[in-house]
Amino acid sequence: MRNRTWPVVLFGLGCLLGLIAWPGWVMLQRMQRLFAETARLQERLAARQQAIQAVNERIHYSSIVLRDHLLDSAPTSGPRYEQQFTANRREINRLLLSLRKSMPGDGAGPLDRLDQYLNLHYASAAPVFSWTPAEKHLRGTYFLRMQPRPRRDDLLAISREVASLSAAAYERQAQSLDREQQAFRDETRTLIAFALAIGALITVGAVWRIRHLEAARIQSEQQLRELSARVIRAQEDERRHLSRELHDEVGQMLTGLRLELGALERFRSDPDQFRPHHQEAKELTEQTMRMVRNLAVGLRPSLLDDLGLAPALEAQVRDFNRRGSSCAQLNITGPTADVPEAHRTCVYRLLQEALTNCARHARARQVHVQLTASPSRLALTVEDNGAGFDAARRRGLGLIGMEERVRELGGRLVVESVPGAGTRLRAEIPLAQPVAAL
């Protein structure tokens, strides 16, 4: 059998493994991306919350610096508190810059207002650091009640607005991420369903192919068993035929020859009686030789070994035309002198079986035989106009034997037949070694 089961199984298993690995790899990549995006969102939110918290602390710290400066009665404490106040302002600017980079677009307005209020707050507080202790004593309480506290409350309100915008932006991004995760789950289900469907198709196809191959193997084994039994029967029939021919024909002729030789011994001195018996002995001898030669030709034609393939086929076609009512025509194209012995025997037996089928089963009136020889192959075509048969259903043991002969030499046999429309048989046999051109 040329068909093999393991490539089908290997292909099916490979496809199944690929269908398992492909959705897994896709899901792994998507999961990693989703996890990374979730981590980035949480990191950004945490960074914004920390920055907003730091801004709130710095706003409170600026109020504390102002209060400590106004409560400190030392005449030279102003520059030190002013330096702390300015450093605090720079730190707030740095935090606002980082918030501008991480905040979404709708957070720019509150950040701008926060920056403006901070500028007003620091501009109104800047002259305080140059006050004398008497001025701080007279004006400090009023300034703390009317300037830093209201502005601080406004700044904290804007900061809370920024924090709420940051939380809203995170919520929107989280919802978008949830939608993407839902889409990922839907795609995963689709991929799994697709993989299962394709896997089921591949499994069904592989099982069908394996069952088909097993059925073909069982049929081939049955044909081989039938062919083996037919070969054994053919051998027994051939031996029976040879035994009967030797016993009935050759044995009787040899018995008659022995009697004639005995008569010759008795009539050796009588010429008139000697000559008829001598002539009869010669005729019996020729008939015996002819019978033995016919038996030998039936077993193995000497023309095939002595003269080659073309003369042997021509002799076979002549015998076919002489024995039956059919007319066969032979056409040989190409060199046949150097065809190997195995190929000669195969072609001879193929034509012998084909002509036997034409005479016995097809009852054809016209048979056309074409042998084409090339340096790489032999092609034998036998066409008849006989009864034909259903080549797809009926495969006799003769055709099976012909297929086995051609297959042993690596060739191919094709039988085309339709009931009532004749039969066409074509055998193509490759040559292991090129045949020399004539």
N, C-alpha and C positions, 0 to 999 in steps of 0.2 A: 504493500500500500504506500502510495506516495503521500497521502495525507498523514499528518502527525497531530497528536492531541496536545503535546506539551507546548507548542507555540500558542495555541488558543488559550490554554490555561494561564500561561505566562503573561499574555497580553491582557487577559481579563483581570488577573491579580494586580498587574502594574497599573491599570486604569483605576481599579478600586483604591489602591494605595495613594495614587495621585489625587483622587477625589476626596480622600480623607485628609491628606496633607494640605491641599489647597485651601479649603475653608478654615482649617486650623491656623495656617500661616496668616490668612487675611484677618481672622479674629484677633490673633495675637498682636498684629501690627495696629489694628484699630484700638484695641484695649490699651496698648502702651501709649498711643497718642491721646486717648481720652484721659487716662490717668495723668499724663504729663500736663495736659491742659487744665485739669482740675487742680493739680498742685500749683500751677502758675496763678490761677485765679485766687486761690487761697493765700498764696504768698503776697500777691498784689494787695488783696484786701487787708491782710495783716500789716503790710508796710504802710498803707494809707492810714489805717487806724492808729498805728504807732505815731505816724507823723502828725496827725490831727491832735492826738493826746499830748504830744510834745509841744505843739503850738499852744494848746490850752495852758499847759504848765508854764510856758514862757510868758504868756499874757499875765497869768497870776504872778509870776516872778517879777515882771516889770512893775506891777502895782506894789509888790513888797519892797522893791528897791526904792521907789518913790516914797513910800511910807517911812522906811528906815531913814532915808535922807532927811525928810522933814522932821522926824523925831530926834535926829542926832543934832546936838547943840554945838558940836565942835566946829570952829570956824573954817577948818581946812579939809573937811570931809567931802566937799562937793565934787572935786575931780575924781575921787575914788568911786563914788556912786555913779557919776556920769559915765565912767569907763565900764562899769558893770552893766549899766543901762544900754550903752551902745553895743557891747558884746552880745547882750541878749537880743538886741534888734537884729544883728547879723545872723545869729543862729535861727531866728524866726524866718528871715529871708531865705536861708538855705533850705529850711523845711518846706516853705511855700514853693520853692523851685522844684523840689522833688515831688510835691503834690501835683504841680502843673504837668509834670511828665507822666504821672501814673493815672491822673484823673481823666474820665471821659470828657467829651466836648461840652456837655451841659454843666460841667463843674467850673468852667473858666469864669463865668459871671460872678458867682459867690467868692471865688478866690480874688478876683479883681476888687470887689467891694471890701473884702477883708484887708487887702493890701492898702487900699485908700484909707480905711479907718485906722489902720496901724500907723500910717504916715501922719494923720491928723493927731493921733494919740501921742506919738513921739514928738511931733512939732510943738504941741501944747505943753509937753512936759519938759522940753529942753531948757527953757529959761529958768526952771525951778532950781537947777543945780548951781546957778550963780547967785542965789539968794543968800543974804546974810542971816545969821542966827535970829536977829530981831524980826526980819521979814518972815522967816519960817514960823516964828512964834505967832505973829499977827495974822498971817495969811494961810498958814499950812492947813488948819482944820477946814476952812472954807474950800480950799483948793481940792483937798481929798474928797470932800463930800460932793462937790459940783463937777469935777473934771475926771479923775481916773476911774472912779467907780462906775458912772454911767457908760463911759467909753468901754470899760472892761466888759460890762454886761452886753453891750452891742457886739463887741468882738467875739465873745463866747457864743452869742446867738448865731452869728455868721459861721463860726466854727462848727456849731451843731448842724447848721444847714449843709455845710460841706460834708460832714460825716454822714448825714442822711442821704445826700446825693451819692456818696461813695457806696453806701449800703444798697441803694437802689440800683446802681450800676452793677454791683456784684450779683444782685438778684436777677437782673436781666441776663447777664452772662451765664449765671447758673441755669436759668431756664433754657437758654439756648443750648447749653451743654446737655441738659436733660433731653431736649428734643433730639439732639444728635445721638445721644445714647439710645433713645427709643428707635431712631432710624437704624442705628447699628444692630439693635436686637432684631428688628424686622429683617434687615439684610442677612443677619446670621441665620434666622429661620428659613429665609428663602434659599440661602446657600446650602443649608443642610437638606432641605427638601429636594433641591436640584441634585445634590450629590447622591441622595438616596434613590431618586428616580433614575439617574444615569447608572448608578451601581446596580439597581434592579434590572435595568435593560441589559447591561453587560453580563450580569449573572445569568439571566435567562438565555441570552445569546450564547454564552459559553456552555451552559448546560445543553442547549439544543445542539450546538456543534459537537460536543462530546458524545451525545447520544447518536447523532448522525454518523460520526466516525465509528462508534462501536457497532452500529447497525451495518455499516459498510464492511467493517472487519469481520463480523459474523457471516455476512453474505460471501465475502471473499474466502473465508475459511470453508464455508459450505461448498463453494465452487471448487476449491482446491481438493476437498475430500471427494467430490463427484468426479473431478478430473483424475485423481489418483485411482479411484475405483474403475473409471473408464479405461485408464491405461492398463490396469491389471487385466480387465476383461479383454481389452484389445490384444494384449500379449497372449492370453489364453486362447482367444479366437485365432490368432495368427499361428500359434503352435498347433492348434487343432487342424487348421487349414493346411499347414505344411505337412503334418502327419498324414492327413487324408490324401494329399497330393502324392506324397512319397509312397504311401502304401498302395493307393489305388492305381495311380497312373504310372509312376516310375517303377513300382514293384511289379505291376503286370507286364510292363514293357521289358524289364529285366528278366522276368520269368519266360516270356516269349522268346527273348534273345537266347536264353540258356537252352530252350528246346530246339531252336533253330541251330545252335552250335552243335547240339547232340545229333541232329539230323545230318549236318554237314560231316560229322565224324563217320556216320554210317554210310553215307552216299559219296564218300571221297573217291571211290573207284568208278562211280557211275556219273559221267559228266552231265547227262540229261537230267538226272535228279539233283545234282549238286548245284547247278546254276540257279534254279528257282529259290532254293533254300538260302543260297548265298545272297541273292538279291533281297529276300525278305529280312535276313539278318542285318543288312546294311540300312534298310528303311527303318527297322526297329531302333538301330543305333542312332540314326539321325533324329528320330522322334524323341528318344530319351534325352539326347543332348539339347534338343529344342525345349523340352519340358523343364529340364534343369536350368537352362538359361532364362526362361521366363520366370521361374521361381526366384532366381538370383536377382533379376531386374526388379521384381516386385519388392524384394527386401532392400536393395540398394542399387539404383541405376548406375551402371558402369559408365554411361555417357557423362554423368555428372563429375566423375573423377578423371576420365580420360580426355574428354573434349571441352568440358567447362559448362558454365551455367546456360548460355544461350542455346547450344545444341540440345541439351537435356530438356529445356522448356519446349523447344520446337518439336522434339520427339514426343513429349507428353501431349501437346496439343494435337499432333497428328493421330496419336492413339485415341484420343478423345473423339475426334471427328470420325475416325473409322469405326468405333464401337457404337456410337449413339446416333440419334437423329439431330442433334444440335450441331451448329456450325460455329466454331471458335476461330477467332483471328488474333494473331500475336504480333505485337509491334515492340521492338526492342530499340531503345535509344541510349547511346552512351557506351563507355567501355565496361565490359564484364569479364575480361580475361583474367584479371588479377583480384577478383572478389574473394575474400577469405572463405575457407571451407564452411565454417559455421553459418555464414550469411548465404552461401550457395544452397546449403541444405535447407535452411529456413525458407527461402523463397520457393524452392522446389516443392516443399511440403505444403506451403501456403497455397500455391497454385493447384496442387493435387487435391487438397481438401475443398478448395473453391469450386473446381470443376466437378468434383463428386457431388457437392451440394447442388450445383446447377442441373446436373443430370437426374439426381435422385429426388430433390425436393422442389426446385423452382420450375423444372420442366421448360427451360428456356429454349427458344429457337435460335437466338443469336447471342453470342458471348464475345466480348471484346476484352483482350488482355493487353495491358500496356506496362512495360518495364522500363523505367528511366534510371540510368546509372550516372552518377556524378562523382567527382573526387571525394565528396563528403558523405553521401548517403545513397541508399537504394529506395526506389519508390515503385511499388507494385499496385496496379489498379485493375480490378476485374469488375466489369459491368455486364449485366444480362437483362433481358426483357421478359423474365419469367414471372411467376405468380407473386413474388415478394412476400414480406411478412412484417410484423410490428417489431422493429428492432429495439424499441424501448422496453418491451415486455418479454419477448421471446429471445433467450440466449441459450442456444443449444450447446452441448458439450464440445461439438466440433469448433464452434466459434471461440469457446473458452480456451480450447487447446491452441488455436491460432493466436489468441491474445497472449497466452503464456509464452509461446515461441518468440513472438515479437518483443515482449517485455524483457525476456532474458537478454536480448541484444540491445536493450535501451531504446527500443523503437516505440511506435504508436500505431494502433490499428483502429480504424474508423469504419463502421458499417452503417450505411444509409439505405433504408428500404422502406417502401410503402406498399401495403397490400394491393396487388393488381398493377403496380407500376415498376416492377423490377427491383434489382438490388445493385448497389454499388459498394464495393469493398476496396479500401485503400490502406496500404501498409507502408509506413516510412521507417526505414531502419538506418541509423547512422553507422558510418564506417569508422572503426577505431583508427585505421591508418589510411591515408589517401590512396585511391586507386590510380595507378599510372595510366595516363592517356594513351590511346592507341595511336 
